[in-house]
């Protein structure tokens, strides 16, 4: 009876050990994904600021006839 209990406990400990290893690997993956998402978010925020600035500049340029006249355009 003790041998059966010991074998069962050993099996459960092995499963727990494997799960702990898997969870340890997952934690590293989650950290990597988090850092990648932060990087992508930063890039998109930068791109949005640049795009907004370009749109505003373009609007001001096209909407102000004085700019065109000063450069000899129409």
HTML snippet that shows the backbone in 3Dmol.js (N, CA, C, O; Angstrom):
<script src="https://3Dmol.org/build/3Dmol-min.js"></script>
<div id="view" style="width:600px;height:400px;position:relative"></div>
<script>
const pdb = `
ATOM      1  N   UNK A   1       0.819  -1.187   0.000  1.00  0.00           N
ATOM      2  CA  UNK A   1       0.000   0.000   0.000  1.00  0.00           C
ATOM      3  C   UNK A   1       0.865   1.254   0.000  1.00  0.00           C
ATOM      4  O   UNK A   1       0.552   2.215  -0.702  1.00  0.00           O
ATOM      5  N   UNK A   2       1.947   1.262   0.774  1.00  0.00           N
ATOM      6  CA  UNK A   2       2.839   2.419   0.829  1.00  0.00           C
ATOM      7  C   UNK A   2       3.525   2.625  -0.506  1.00  0.00           C
ATOM      8  O   UNK A   2       3.768   3.760  -0.917  1.00  0.00           O
ATOM      9  N   UNK A   3       3.840   1.526  -1.188  1.00  0.00           N
ATOM     10  CA  UNK A   3       4.482   1.643  -2.491  1.00  0.00           C
ATOM     11  C   UNK A   3       3.547   2.284  -3.521  1.00  0.00           C
ATOM     12  O   UNK A   3       3.984   3.078  -4.353  1.00  0.00           O
ATOM     13  N   UNK A   4       2.289   1.943  -3.462  1.00  0.00           N
ATOM     14  CA  UNK A   4       1.307   2.505  -4.387  1.00  0.00           C
ATOM     15  C   UNK A   4       1.170   3.996  -4.117  1.00  0.00           C
ATOM     16  O   UNK A   4       1.147   4.795  -5.053  1.00  0.00           O
ATOM     17  N   UNK A   5       1.079   4.380  -2.849  1.00  0.00           N
ATOM     18  CA  UNK A   5       0.950   5.791  -2.480  1.00  0.00           C
ATOM     19  C   UNK A   5       2.204   6.561  -2.897  1.00  0.00           C
ATOM     20  O   UNK A   5       2.114   7.675  -3.413  1.00  0.00           O
ATOM     21  N   UNK A   6       3.363   5.963  -2.672  1.00  0.00           N
ATOM     22  CA  UNK A   6       4.624   6.599  -3.046  1.00  0.00           C
ATOM     23  C   UNK A   6       4.700   6.776  -4.554  1.00  0.00           C
ATOM     24  O   UNK A   6       5.151   7.819  -5.026  1.00  0.00           O
ATOM     25  N   UNK A   7       4.274   5.794  -5.308  1.00  0.00           N
ATOM     26  CA  UNK A   7       4.276   5.884  -6.773  1.00  0.00           C
ATOM     27  C   UNK A   7       3.319   6.965  -7.248  1.00  0.00           C
ATOM     28  O   UNK A   7       3.632   7.700  -8.185  1.00  0.00           O
ATOM     29  N   UNK A   8       2.152   7.072  -6.612  1.00  0.00           N
ATOM     30  CA  UNK A   8       1.172   8.084  -6.995  1.00  0.00           C
ATOM     31  C   UNK A   8       1.701   9.478  -6.699  1.00  0.00           C
ATOM     32  O   UNK A   8       1.552  10.395  -7.508  1.00  0.00           O
ATOM     33  N   UNK A   9       2.321   9.632  -5.528  1.00  0.00           N
ATOM     34  CA  UNK A   9       2.884  10.932  -5.155  1.00  0.00           C
ATOM     35  C   UNK A   9       4.014  11.300  -6.115  1.00  0.00           C
ATOM     36  O   UNK A   9       4.118  12.455  -6.527  1.00  0.00           O
ATOM     37  N   UNK A  10       4.840  10.358  -6.467  1.00  0.00           N
ATOM     38  CA  UNK A  10       5.929  10.626  -7.404  1.00  0.00           C
ATOM     39  C   UNK A  10       5.390  11.047  -8.766  1.00  0.00           C
ATOM     40  O   UNK A  10       5.927  11.955  -9.400  1.00  0.00           O
ATOM     41  N   UNK A  11       4.340  10.393  -9.206  1.00  0.00           N
ATOM     42  CA  UNK A  11       3.737  10.740 -10.495  1.00  0.00           C
ATOM     43  C   UNK A  11       3.164  12.155 -10.460  1.00  0.00           C
ATOM     44  O   UNK A  11       3.347  12.934 -11.396  1.00  0.00           O
ATOM     45  N   UNK A  12       2.475  12.473  -9.379  1.00  0.00           N
ATOM     46  CA  UNK A  12       1.891  13.814  -9.250  1.00  0.00           C
ATOM     47  C   UNK A  12       2.998  14.862  -9.171  1.00  0.00           C
ATOM     48  O   UNK A  12       2.880  15.925  -9.780  1.00  0.00           O
ATOM     49  N   UNK A  13       4.054  14.585  -8.442  1.00  0.00           N
ATOM     50  CA  UNK A  13       5.179  15.519  -8.354  1.00  0.00           C
ATOM     51  C   UNK A  13       5.815  15.740  -9.726  1.00  0.00           C
ATOM     52  O   UNK A  13       6.217  16.856 -10.053  1.00  0.00           O
ATOM     53  N   UNK A  14       5.905  14.687 -10.520  1.00  0.00           N
ATOM     54  CA  UNK A  14       6.439  14.821 -11.871  1.00  0.00           C
ATOM     55  C   UNK A  14       5.559  15.717 -12.736  1.00  0.00           C
ATOM     56  O   UNK A  14       6.056  16.552 -13.490  1.00  0.00           O
ATOM     57  N   UNK A  15       4.262  15.534 -12.619  1.00  0.00           N
ATOM     58  CA  UNK A  15       3.326  16.374 -13.379  1.00  0.00           C
ATOM     59  C   UNK A  15       3.435  17.826 -12.937  1.00  0.00           C
ATOM     60  O   UNK A  15       3.462  18.736 -13.765  1.00  0.00           O
ATOM     61  N   UNK A  16       3.496  18.035 -11.634  1.00  0.00           N
ATOM     62  CA  UNK A  16       3.615  19.402 -11.118  1.00  0.00           C
ATOM     63  C   UNK A  16       4.918  20.039 -11.582  1.00  0.00           C
ATOM     64  O   UNK A  16       4.938  21.216 -11.944  1.00  0.00           O
ATOM     65  N   UNK A  17       5.992  19.281 -11.576  1.00  0.00           N
ATOM     66  CA  UNK A  17       7.290  19.788 -12.023  1.00  0.00           C
ATOM     67  C   UNK A  17       7.221  20.185 -13.502  1.00  0.00           C
ATOM     68  O   UNK A  17       7.728  21.239 -13.887  1.00  0.00           O
ATOM     69  N   UNK A  18       6.598  19.346 -14.322  1.00  0.00           N
ATOM     70  CA  UNK A  18       6.455  19.663 -15.746  1.00  0.00           C
ATOM     71  C   UNK A  18       5.603  20.913 -15.957  1.00  0.00           C
ATOM     72  O   UNK A  18       5.925  21.756 -16.794  1.00  0.00           O
ATOM     73  N   UNK A  19       4.524  21.028 -15.201  1.00  0.00           N
ATOM     74  CA  UNK A  19       3.671  22.208 -15.313  1.00  0.00           C
ATOM     75  C   UNK A  19       4.430  23.467 -14.897  1.00  0.00           C
ATOM     76  O   UNK A  19       4.285  24.518 -15.523  1.00  0.00           O
ATOM     77  N   UNK A  20       5.230  23.361 -13.852  1.00  0.00           N
ATOM     78  CA  UNK A  20       6.014  24.510 -13.395  1.00  0.00           C
ATOM     79  C   UNK A  20       7.012  24.939 -14.468  1.00  0.00           C
ATOM     80  O   UNK A  20       7.213  26.135 -14.682  1.00  0.00           O
ATOM     81  N   UNK A  21       7.632  23.985 -15.135  1.00  0.00           N
ATOM     82  CA  UNK A  21       8.563  24.306 -16.225  1.00  0.00           C
ATOM     83  C   UNK A  21       7.835  24.983 -17.380  1.00  0.00           C
ATOM     84  O   UNK A  21       8.324  25.961 -17.945  1.00  0.00           O
ATOM     85  N   UNK A  22       6.673  24.461 -17.725  1.00  0.00           N
ATOM     86  CA  UNK A  22       5.899  25.056 -18.806  1.00  0.00           C
ATOM     87  C   UNK A  22       5.465  26.481 -18.452  1.00  0.00           C
ATOM     88  O   UNK A  22       5.536  27.387 -19.283  1.00  0.00           O
ATOM     89  N   UNK A  23       5.019  26.665 -17.218  1.00  0.00           N
ATOM     90  CA  UNK A  23       4.602  28.004 -16.800  1.00  0.00           C
ATOM     91  C   UNK A  23       5.786  28.965 -16.769  1.00  0.00           C
ATOM     92  O   UNK A  23       5.627  30.150 -17.062  1.00  0.00           O
ATOM     93  N   UNK A  24       6.961  28.472 -16.419  1.00  0.00           N
ATOM     94  CA  UNK A  24       8.156  29.309 -16.450  1.00  0.00           C
ATOM     95  C   UNK A  24       8.468  29.772 -17.863  1.00  0.00           C
ATOM     96  O   UNK A  24       8.846  30.925 -18.070  1.00  0.00           O
ATOM     97  N   UNK A  25       8.313  28.889 -18.831  1.00  0.00           N
ATOM     98  CA  UNK A  25       8.521  29.248 -20.234  1.00  0.00           C
ATOM     99  C   UNK A  25       7.473  30.248 -20.710  1.00  0.00           C
ATOM    100  O   UNK A  25       7.785  31.167 -21.467  1.00  0.00           O
ATOM    101  N   UNK A  26       6.243  30.070 -20.270  1.00  0.00           N
ATOM    102  CA  UNK A  26       5.160  30.961 -20.670  1.00  0.00           C
ATOM    103  C   UNK A  26       5.409  32.377 -20.145  1.00  0.00           C
ATOM    104  O   UNK A  26       5.130  33.360 -20.832  1.00  0.00           O
ATOM    105  N   UNK A  27       5.927  32.470 -18.944  1.00  0.00           N
ATOM    106  CA  UNK A  27       6.186  33.793 -18.371  1.00  0.00           C
ATOM    107  C   UNK A  27       7.170  34.578 -19.238  1.00  0.00           C
ATOM    108  O   UNK A  27       6.977  35.773 -19.462  1.00  0.00           O
ATOM    109  N   UNK A  28       8.204  33.930 -19.719  1.00  0.00           N
ATOM    110  CA  UNK A  28       9.153  34.589 -20.614  1.00  0.00           C
ATOM    111  C   UNK A  28       8.505  35.000 -21.924  1.00  0.00           C
ATOM    112  O   UNK A  28       8.779  36.079 -22.450  1.00  0.00           O
ATOM    113  N   UNK A  29       7.634  34.127 -22.456  1.00  0.00           N
ATOM    114  CA  UNK A  29       6.926  34.449 -23.695  1.00  0.00           C
ATOM    115  C   UNK A  29       5.989  35.632 -23.504  1.00  0.00           C
ATOM    116  O   UNK A  29       5.901  36.507 -24.365  1.00  0.00           O
ATOM    117  N   UNK A  30       5.292  35.658 -22.378  1.00  0.00           N
ATOM    118  CA  UNK A  30       4.373  36.754 -22.100  1.00  0.00           C
ATOM    119  C   UNK A  30       5.145  38.066 -21.989  1.00  0.00           C
ATOM    120  O   UNK A  30       4.692  39.092 -22.497  1.00  0.00           O
ATOM    121  N   UNK A  31       6.285  38.046 -21.343  1.00  0.00           N
ATOM    122  CA  UNK A  31       7.103  39.256 -21.221  1.00  0.00           C
ATOM    123  C   UNK A  31       7.575  39.728 -22.587  1.00  0.00           C
ATOM    124  O   UNK A  31       7.558  40.926 -22.870  1.00  0.00           O
ATOM    125  N   UNK A  32       7.994  38.801 -23.432  1.00  0.00           N
ATOM    126  CA  UNK A  32       8.432  39.144 -24.791  1.00  0.00           C
ATOM    127  C   UNK A  32       7.292  39.776 -25.584  1.00  0.00           C
ATOM    128  O   UNK A  32       7.479  40.802 -26.237  1.00  0.00           O
ATOM    129  N   UNK A  33       6.113  39.162 -25.527  1.00  0.00           N
ATOM    130  CA  UNK A  33       4.950  39.690 -26.253  1.00  0.00           C
ATOM    131  C   UNK A  33       4.588  41.066 -25.724  1.00  0.00           C
ATOM    132  O   UNK A  33       4.264  41.959 -26.507  1.00  0.00           O
ATOM    133  N   UNK A  34       4.635  41.256 -24.409  1.00  0.00           N
ATOM    134  CA  UNK A  34       4.326  42.554 -23.814  1.00  0.00           C
ATOM    135  C   UNK A  34       5.282  43.629 -24.332  1.00  0.00           C
ATOM    136  O   UNK A  34       4.846  44.721 -24.696  1.00  0.00           O
ATOM    137  N   UNK A  35       6.565  43.329 -24.368  1.00  0.00           N
ATOM    138  CA  UNK A  35       7.551  44.289 -24.855  1.00  0.00           C
ATOM    139  C   UNK A  35       7.353  44.592 -26.343  1.00  0.00           C
ATOM    140  O   UNK A  35       7.499  45.738 -26.768  1.00  0.00           O
ATOM    141  N   UNK A  36       7.024  43.580 -27.127  1.00  0.00           N
ATOM    142  CA  UNK A  36       6.764  43.789 -28.546  1.00  0.00           C
ATOM    143  C   UNK A  36       5.542  44.678 -28.753  1.00  0.00           C
ATOM    144  O   UNK A  36       5.557  45.576 -29.596  1.00  0.00           O
ATOM    145  N   UNK A  37       4.489  44.429 -27.989  1.00  0.00           N
ATOM    146  CA  UNK A  37       3.273  45.235 -28.109  1.00  0.00           C
ATOM    147  C   UNK A  37       3.540  46.689 -27.706  1.00  0.00           C
ATOM    148  O   UNK A  37       3.010  47.609 -28.329  1.00  0.00           O
ATOM    149  N   UNK A  38       4.351  46.902 -26.678  1.00  0.00           N
ATOM    150  CA  UNK A  38       4.706  48.263 -26.281  1.00  0.00           C
ATOM    151  C   UNK A  38       5.501  48.960 -27.388  1.00  0.00           C
ATOM    152  O   UNK A  38       5.307  50.147 -27.649  1.00  0.00           O
ATOM    153  N   UNK A  39       6.385  48.221 -28.025  1.00  0.00           N
ATOM    154  CA  UNK A  39       7.172  48.779 -29.118  1.00  0.00           C
ATOM    155  C   UNK A  39       6.285  49.152 -30.300  1.00  0.00           C
ATOM    156  O   UNK A  39       6.431  50.230 -30.877  1.00  0.00           O
ATOM    157  N   UNK A  40       5.369  48.262 -30.657  1.00  0.00           N
ATOM    158  CA  UNK A  40       4.449  48.535 -31.764  1.00  0.00           C
ATOM    159  C   UNK A  40       3.570  49.734 -31.434  1.00  0.00           C
ATOM    160  O   UNK A  40       3.336  50.590 -32.288  1.00  0.00           O
ATOM    161  N   UNK A  41       3.081  49.799 -30.197  1.00  0.00           N
ATOM    162  CA  UNK A  41       2.245  50.923 -29.778  1.00  0.00           C
ATOM    163  C   UNK A  41       3.013  52.238 -29.879  1.00  0.00           C
ATOM    164  O   UNK A  41       2.475  53.241 -30.349  1.00  0.00           O
ATOM    165  N   UNK A  42       4.246  52.233 -29.446  1.00  0.00           N
ATOM    166  CA  UNK A  42       5.079  53.436 -29.525  1.00  0.00           C
ATOM    167  C   UNK A  42       5.268  53.868 -30.975  1.00  0.00           C
ATOM    168  O   UNK A  42       5.169  55.053 -31.294  1.00  0.00           O
ATOM    169  N   UNK A  43       5.538  52.907 -31.847  1.00  0.00           N
ATOM    170  CA  UNK A  43       5.707  53.214 -33.270  1.00  0.00           C
ATOM    171  C   UNK A  43       4.432  53.792 -33.872  1.00  0.00           C
ATOM    172  O   UNK A  43       4.480  54.772 -34.615  1.00  0.00           O
ATOM    173  N   UNK A  44       3.285  53.181 -33.547  1.00  0.00           N
ATOM    174  CA  UNK A  44       2.020  53.662 -34.090  1.00  0.00           C
ATOM    175  C   UNK A  44       1.676  55.057 -33.572  1.00  0.00           C
ATOM    176  O   UNK A  44       1.133  55.879 -34.311  1.00  0.00           O
ATOM    177  N   UNK A  45       1.989  55.326 -32.308  1.00  0.00           N
ATOM    178  CA  UNK A  45       1.747  56.665 -31.771  1.00  0.00           C
ATOM    179  C   UNK A  45       2.631  57.685 -32.485  1.00  0.00           C
ATOM    180  O   UNK A  45       2.177  58.782 -32.810  1.00  0.00           O
ATOM    181  N   UNK A  46       3.884  57.328 -32.728  1.00  0.00           N
ATOM    182  CA  UNK A  46       4.799  58.206 -33.462  1.00  0.00           C
ATOM    183  C   UNK A  46       4.275  58.447 -34.882  1.00  0.00           C
ATOM    184  O   UNK A  46       4.259  59.579 -35.366  1.00  0.00           O
ATOM    185  N   UNK A  47       3.855  57.381 -35.526  1.00  0.00           N
ATOM    186  CA  UNK A  47       3.332  57.488 -36.882  1.00  0.00           C
ATOM    187  C   UNK A  47       2.080  58.356 -36.915  1.00  0.00           C
ATOM    188  O   UNK A  47       1.904  59.158 -37.832  1.00  0.00           O
ATOM    189  N   UNK A  48       1.222  58.200 -35.934  1.00  0.00           N
ATOM    190  CA  UNK A  48      -0.006  59.004 -35.887  1.00  0.00           C
ATOM    191  C   UNK A  48       0.325  60.483 -35.708  1.00  0.00           C
ATOM    192  O   UNK A  48      -0.302  61.341 -36.330  1.00  0.00           O
ATOM    193  N   UNK A  49       1.306  60.781 -34.864  1.00  0.00           N
ATOM    194  CA  UNK A  49       1.703  62.185 -34.675  1.00  0.00           C
ATOM    195  C   UNK A  49       2.276  62.752 -35.964  1.00  0.00           C
ATOM    196  O   UNK A  49       1.954  63.879 -36.342  1.00  0.00           O
ATOM    197  N   UNK A  50       3.121  61.987 -36.641  1.00  0.00           N
ATOM    198  CA  UNK A  50       3.724  62.460 -37.879  1.00  0.00           C
ATOM    199  C   UNK A  50       2.651  62.654 -38.950  1.00  0.00           C
ATOM    200  O   UNK A  50       2.640  63.661 -39.658  1.00  0.00           O
ATOM    201  N   UNK A  51       1.758  61.687 -39.056  1.00  0.00           N
ATOM    202  CA  UNK A  51       0.694  61.769 -40.058  1.00  0.00           C
ATOM    203  C   UNK A  51      -0.202  62.968 -39.788  1.00  0.00           C
ATOM    204  O   UNK A  51      -0.594  63.674 -40.717  1.00  0.00           O
ATOM    205  N   UNK A  52      -0.528  63.204 -38.515  1.00  0.00           N
ATOM    206  CA  UNK A  52      -1.363  64.358 -38.172  1.00  0.00           C
ATOM    207  C   UNK A  52      -0.654  65.651 -38.532  1.00  0.00           C
ATOM    208  O   UNK A  52      -1.261  66.567 -39.087  1.00  0.00           O
ATOM    209  N   UNK A  53       0.624  65.724 -38.219  1.00  0.00           N
ATOM    210  CA  UNK A  53       1.377  66.933 -38.550  1.00  0.00           C
ATOM    211  C   UNK A  53       1.415  67.150 -40.054  1.00  0.00           C
ATOM    212  O   UNK A  53       1.244  68.276 -40.523  1.00  0.00           O
ATOM    213  N   UNK A  54       1.635  66.088 -40.812  1.00  0.00           N
ATOM    214  CA  UNK A  54       1.668  66.210 -42.271  1.00  0.00           C
ATOM    215  C   UNK A  54       0.322  66.657 -42.822  1.00  0.00           C
ATOM    216  O   UNK A  54       0.263  67.483 -43.733  1.00  0.00           O
ATOM    217  N   UNK A  55      -0.758  66.115 -42.273  1.00  0.00           N
ATOM    218  CA  UNK A  55      -2.090  66.495 -42.738  1.00  0.00           C
ATOM    219  C   UNK A  55      -2.378  67.958 -42.431  1.00  0.00           C
ATOM    220  O   UNK A  55      -2.953  68.667 -43.257  1.00  0.00           O
ATOM    221  N   UNK A  56      -1.982  68.408 -41.249  1.00  0.00           N
ATOM    222  CA  UNK A  56      -2.195  69.809 -40.890  1.00  0.00           C
ATOM    223  C   UNK A  56      -1.378  70.708 -41.794  1.00  0.00           C
ATOM    224  O   UNK A  56      -1.893  71.713 -42.285  1.00  0.00           O
ATOM    225  N   UNK A  57      -0.119  70.375 -42.027  1.00  0.00           N
ATOM    226  CA  UNK A  57       0.733  71.175 -42.911  1.00  0.00           C
ATOM    227  C   UNK A  57       0.151  71.220 -44.318  1.00  0.00           C
ATOM    228  O   UNK A  57       0.116  72.279 -44.945  1.00  0.00           O
ATOM    229  N   UNK A  58      -0.301  70.086 -44.810  1.00  0.00           N
ATOM    230  CA  UNK A  58      -0.873  70.019 -46.149  1.00  0.00           C
ATOM    231  C   UNK A  58      -2.153  70.854 -46.231  1.00  0.00           C
ATOM    232  O   UNK A  58      -2.381  71.557 -47.215  1.00  0.00           O
ATOM    233  N   UNK A  59      -2.972  70.771 -45.203  1.00  0.00           N
ATOM    234  CA  UNK A  59      -4.200  71.561 -45.181  1.00  0.00           C
ATOM    235  C   UNK A  59      -3.884  73.057 -45.187  1.00  0.00           C
ATOM    236  O   UNK A  59      -4.488  73.826 -45.934  1.00  0.00           O
ATOM    237  N   UNK A  60      -2.940  73.451 -44.354  1.00  0.00           N
ATOM    238  CA  UNK A  60      -2.581  74.866 -44.304  1.00  0.00           C
ATOM    239  C   UNK A  60      -1.996  75.323 -45.630  1.00  0.00           C
ATOM    240  O   UNK A  60      -2.279  76.432 -46.084  1.00  0.00           O
ATOM    241  N   UNK A  61      -1.189  74.487 -46.250  1.00  0.00           N
ATOM    242  CA  UNK A  61      -0.562  74.840 -47.522  1.00  0.00           C
ATOM    243  C   UNK A  61      -1.616  74.986 -48.617  1.00  0.00           C
ATOM    244  O   UNK A  61      -1.611  75.967 -49.361  1.00  0.00           O
ATOM    245  N   UNK A  62      -2.509  74.022 -48.713  1.00  0.00           N
ATOM    246  CA  UNK A  62      -3.526  74.054 -49.767  1.00  0.00           C
ATOM    247  C   UNK A  62      -4.606  75.095 -49.491  1.00  0.00           C
ATOM    248  O   UNK A  62      -5.196  75.647 -50.419  1.00  0.00           O
ATOM    249  N   UNK A  63      -4.861  75.358 -48.210  1.00  0.00           N
ATOM    250  CA  UNK A  63      -5.939  76.267 -47.863  1.00  0.00           C
ATOM    251  C   UNK A  63      -5.541  77.722 -47.798  1.00  0.00           C
ATOM    252  O   UNK A  63      -6.401  78.581 -47.601  1.00  0.00           O
ATOM    253  N   UNK A  64      -4.255  78.032 -47.957  1.00  0.00           N
ATOM    254  CA  UNK A  64      -3.788  79.406 -47.854  1.00  0.00           C
ATOM    255  C   UNK A  64      -3.284  79.864 -49.214  1.00  0.00           C
ATOM    256  O   UNK A  64      -2.173  79.504 -49.606  1.00  0.00           O
ATOM    257  N   UNK A  65      -4.065  80.642 -49.937  1.00  0.00           N
ATOM    258  CA  UNK A  65      -3.644  81.073 -51.284  1.00  0.00           C
ATOM    259  C   UNK A  65      -2.419  81.977 -51.255  1.00  0.00           C
ATOM    260  O   UNK A  65      -1.709  82.063 -52.257  1.00  0.00           O
ATOM    261  N   UNK A  66      -2.148  82.651 -50.148  1.00  0.00           N
ATOM    262  CA  UNK A  66      -0.968  83.508 -50.058  1.00  0.00           C
ATOM    263  C   UNK A  66       0.316  82.712 -50.240  1.00  0.00           C
ATOM    264  O   UNK A  66       1.288  83.222 -50.798  1.00  0.00           O
ATOM    265  N   UNK A  67       0.330  81.492 -49.784  1.00  0.00           N
ATOM    266  CA  UNK A  67       1.518  80.646 -49.937  1.00  0.00           C
ATOM    267  C   UNK A  67       1.756  80.387 -51.421  1.00  0.00           C
ATOM    268  O   UNK A  67       2.896  80.446 -51.881  1.00  0.00           O
ATOM    269  N   UNK A  68       0.710  80.107 -52.164  1.00  0.00           N
ATOM    270  CA  UNK A  68       0.840  79.831 -53.591  1.00  0.00           C
ATOM    271  C   UNK A  68       1.280  81.068 -54.368  1.00  0.00           C
ATOM    272  O   UNK A  68       2.096  80.979 -55.285  1.00  0.00           O
ATOM    273  N   UNK A  69       0.735  82.215 -53.995  1.00  0.00           N
ATOM    274  CA  UNK A  69       1.096  83.456 -54.696  1.00  0.00           C
ATOM    275  C   UNK A  69       2.527  83.851 -54.414  1.00  0.00           C
ATOM    276  O   UNK A  69       3.213  84.362 -55.299  1.00  0.00           O
ATOM    277  N   UNK A  70       2.989  83.626 -53.203  1.00  0.00           N
ATOM    278  CA  UNK A  70       4.354  83.990 -52.823  1.00  0.00           C
ATOM    279  C   UNK A  70       5.372  83.152 -53.592  1.00  0.00           C
ATOM    280  O   UNK A  70       6.486  83.610 -53.849  1.00  0.00           O
ATOM    281  N   UNK A  71       4.997  81.934 -53.960  1.00  0.00           N
ATOM    282  CA  UNK A  71       5.920  81.050 -54.684  1.00  0.00           C
ATOM    283  C   UNK A  71       5.710  81.102 -56.187  1.00  0.00           C
ATOM    284  O   UNK A  71       6.351  80.354 -56.924  1.00  0.00           O
ATOM    285  N   UNK A  72       4.833  81.962 -56.649  1.00  0.00           N
ATOM    286  CA  UNK A  72       4.613  82.068 -58.087  1.00  0.00           C
ATOM    287  C   UNK A  72       3.631  81.051 -58.610  1.00  0.00           C
ATOM    288  O   UNK A  72       3.493  80.902 -59.824  1.00  0.00           O
ATOM    289  N   UNK A  73       2.953  80.357 -57.743  1.00  0.00           N
ATOM    290  CA  UNK A  73       1.969  79.371 -58.196  1.00  0.00           C
ATOM    291  C   UNK A  73       0.614  80.004 -58.307  1.00  0.00           C
ATOM    292  O   UNK A  73       0.473  81.225 -58.229  1.00  0.00           O
ATOM    293  N   UNK A  74      -0.389  79.166 -58.489  1.00  0.00           N
ATOM    294  CA  UNK A  74      -1.750  79.686 -58.545  1.00  0.00           C
ATOM    295  C   UNK A  74      -2.692  78.788 -57.822  1.00  0.00           C
ATOM    296  O   UNK A  74      -3.889  79.068 -57.763  1.00  0.00           O
TER     297      UNK A  74
END
`;
const viewer = $3Dmol.createViewer("view");
viewer.addModel(pdb, "pdb");
viewer.setStyle({}, {cartoon: {color: "spectrum"}});
viewer.zoomTo();
viewer.render();
</script>
